[in-house]
Structures are given as C-alpha cells and as structure tokens.
Amino acid sequence: MYVGLVKTLTTREFYHSPGILKSVRPGQSLLVTDHGEPAFTVTKAGSRPRRTAEQLLRRSREVIRGDRPVTDYTAILKAMKR
C-alpha cells in the first residue's frame, strides 16, 4: 500500500524478502512496522552526483584558503620505491 512515496511493510515481510528494496526508486522510503507501530524507515539512496575537476578545485579553494605549498606526490612515491 502506498501513502505518498512511502510503502509500508511488516517486520516479517522486510526480513524475509530484503529484495523488495530493489523495487523502490531512489528517494522513496519503506516504512517497516512492528505489531502495527512504525519501527523504522528505510530510504533508498540515489547515485552520488558527479563533480568535474573544476568543481573539485573550486571547493578545495573554499575549504583551504591562503597560500599552500604545491606537493608533487608522484615524486614522493617514486622516491619511496627506491
């Protein structure tokens, strides 16, 4: 039974058929009840948003302000292998 975007299941139904989550769309929820009382809610997560290199660089500049040294991690790894 659907109430908005929430499907209601009993605890027994949830534990005996966990594959029911595959039928739920990202962002939708399952309300699991125990003896008619809400026990917990399961919300299916969507895929993480993809970020471009430019967005990541802009975000790093917001987090770390000011001058910061440039580190060549490839050179450090190569030196460690020697």
Secondary structure, DSSP 8 states (H G I E B T S, - for coil): -EETTEEEEEHHHHHH-GGGGGGS-TT-EEEEEETTEEEEEEE---------HHHHHHHHHHHS-S------HHHHHHHHH-
